[in-house]
């Protein structure tokens, strides 16, 4: 039976945003850890870590996120590992975030003036200490804006998890639309919730970028 779109349907959609936020937070945290390792491997002095990290990045940047979700969800089940949509979406998005954050942060590390590395090497600092005390603190300031920009993309990318049955914001919108047949109201509400989630992050990124740029010019 078709029912009208009302306040209850509105709050059901808003309530579903918690799963979008949770999935984004877990994927971003896991991707941050993985991305740091990938970035450090990309700028390693050894050849094999660089090759492994480069291959990992090319695989996940060269394939659609939707295909990655399919491969994790259906692939693991075909191989006999029972995996639910929540876990599959978490794993796929974490790997996806690791590849993109790794490449973003690699670029930020390379953006640090070469003289900083040369000075650290002249002081006798090994790779770990050189990165920890000299390179990464400077690269982190450069990385703020692109990292938050990627987080915004990741939040919107969680909508693809609806394809494998994970009931987040977009999937809940589909369910409500099937019951109300009010696509403009339903997906307009979904779009508004995504905007409310993403717009403050964009503003925060700009403010932090301005603050860090002022600090470096003093």
C-alpha positions in Angstrom: 0.0 0.0 0.0 1.3 3.4 -1.0 1.6 5.9 1.9 2.3 9.6 1.7 5.7 11.1 2.5 5.4 12.7 5.9 7.4 13.7 9.0 7.9 10.0 10.0 9.5 9.2 6.7 11.7 12.3 7.0 13.0 11.3 10.4 13.6 7.7 9.3 15.9 9.0 6.5 17.7 11.4 8.9 18.1 8.5 11.4 19.7 6.4 8.7 22.5 9.0 8.4 24.1 7.5 11.6 25.1 4.5 9.6 26.6 6.6 6.8 28.6 8.5 9.5 29.7 5.3 11.2 30.8 3.7 8.0 32.6 6.8 6.9 34.4 7.2 10.2 35.5 3.6 10.4 36.7 3.6 6.7 38.5 6.9 7.2 40.2 5.8 10.4 41.3 2.4 8.9 42.2 4.1 5.7 44.3 6.7 7.6 46.3 3.9 9.2 46.7 2.0 6.0 47.3 5.2 4.0 50.2 6.2 6.3 51.9 2.9 5.7 51.3 3.1 1.9 52.7 6.7 1.8 55.8 5.7 3.8 56.3 2.7 1.5 56.0 4.9 -1.5 58.8 7.2 -0.4 60.9 4.4 1.1 64.6 4.1 0.2 64.1 0.4 -0.6 62.8 -0.6 -4.0 60.3 -3.4 -3.0 58.1 -1.4 -0.6 57.8 1.2 -3.3 56.7 -1.4 -5.9 54.2 -3.0 -3.6 52.7 0.3 -2.6 52.5 1.5 -6.2 50.8 -1.7 -7.3 48.3 -1.4 -4.5 47.5 2.2 -5.3 47.1 1.5 -9.1 44.7 -1.4 -8.4 42.3 0.6 -6.2 42.6 3.9 -8.1 42.2 2.1 -11.4 39.0 0.3 -10.6 35.5 1.7 -9.6 34.6 1.6 -6.0 31.4 -0.2 -6.9 33.4 -3.1 -8.4 35.6 -3.2 -5.2 32.4 -3.5 -3.1 31.1 -6.3 -5.4 34.4 -8.2 -5.3 34.7 -8.1 -1.5 31.1 -8.9 -0.8 30.4 -11.6 -3.4 34.0 -12.8 -3.7 34.3 -13.6 0.0 31.0 -15.4 0.0 31.9 -17.4 -3.0 35.2 -18.5 -1.3 33.2 -19.7 1.7 33.6 -16.8 4.0 30.2 -15.6 5.2 30.4 -11.8 5.2 27.5 -9.4 5.8 27.1 -6.1 3.9 28.3 -4.0 6.9 31.6 -5.8 7.1 32.0 -6.0 3.3 31.4 -2.2 2.9 33.9 -1.5 5.8 36.6 -3.6 4.2 36.2 -2.3 0.7 36.0 1.4 1.7 39.0 1.0 4.1 41.1 -0.4 1.3 39.8 2.3 -1.1 40.6 5.0 1.4 44.1 3.5 2.1 45.0 3.8 -1.5 43.8 7.3 -2.0 45.1 8.7 1.3 48.4 7.0 0.7 48.8 8.7 -2.6 47.6 12.1 -1.3 50.0 11.9 1.6 52.8 10.8 -0.6 52.3 13.9 -2.6 52.4 16.0 0.5 55.6 14.3 1.7 57.2 15.0 -1.7 56.0 18.7 -1.4 58.3 19.2 1.6 61.4 21.1 0.3 64.2 18.7 -0.5 66.6 20.8 1.7 64.7 19.5 4.7 65.6 15.9 3.9 69.2 16.9 3.1 69.6 18.7 6.4 68.1 15.8 8.3 70.4 13.3 6.5 73.4 15.6 7.2 72.4 15.5 10.9 72.7 11.7 10.7 69.0 11.0 11.2 67.8 7.6 9.9 64.7 7.1 7.8 62.3 6.7 10.7 63.5 9.6 12.7 63.8 11.7 9.6 60.2 11.1 8.8 58.9 11.4 12.4 60.7 14.6 13.4 61.3 16.5 10.2 59.2 15.5 7.2 55.8 14.3 8.5 55.2 17.4 10.8 55.6 19.7 7.7 53.7 17.4 5.4 50.8 17.1 7.7 50.1 20.8 7.4 50.0 20.5 3.6 47.8 17.5 3.8 44.9 19.0 5.8 42.8 20.4 2.9 43.2 17.4 0.5 42.6 14.9 3.3 39.3 16.6 4.4 38.4 16.9 0.7 38.8 13.1 0.4 36.7 12.6 3.5 33.9 14.5 1.8 34.2 12.2 -1.2 34.3 9.1 1.1 31.1 10.2 2.8 29.4 10.5 -0.6 31.0 7.2 -1.7 29.3 5.3 1.1 26.1 5.6 -0.9 27.4 2.8 -3.2 27.1 0.4 -0.2 23.4 0.4 -0.9 24.0 -1.8 -3.9 25.2 -4.7 -1.7 22.3 -4.3 0.7 23.8 -2.1 3.4 21.0 0.1 4.8 22.7 3.5 5.0 21.3 6.9 4.0 20.8 6.1 0.3 19.5 2.6 0.8 17.0 3.9 3.3 15.9 6.5 0.8 15.3 3.8 -1.8 13.2 1.8 0.7 11.1 4.9 1.6 10.7 5.8 -2.0 9.4 2.3 -2.8 6.7 2.8 -0.1 5.7 6.3 -0.9 6.5 6.8 -4.7 7.7 10.4 -3.9 11.1 10.4 -5.4 11.5 14.2 -5.4 10.7 14.5 -1.7 12.6 11.4 -0.7 15.9 11.9 -2.6 15.7 15.7 -2.1 15.8 14.9 1.7 18.6 12.4 1.2 20.6 15.0 -0.8 20.0 17.6 1.9 21.3 15.3 4.6 24.5 14.6 2.6 24.9 18.4 2.1 24.6 18.9 5.9 27.2 16.3 6.5 29.7 17.4 3.9 29.5 21.2 3.8 30.8 21.9 7.3 33.8 19.7 6.5 34.6 21.7 3.5 34.4 25.0 5.5 36.6 23.5 8.2 39.2 22.4 5.6 39.4 25.9 4.2 39.7 27.5 7.6 42.5 25.1 8.7 44.3 25.6 5.5 44.2 29.4 6.0 45.4 29.1 9.6 48.3 26.8 8.7 49.3 29.0 5.8 49.4 32.0 8.1 51.4 30.1 10.7 54.1 29.2 8.1 54.5 32.7 6.8 55.2 34.2 10.2 
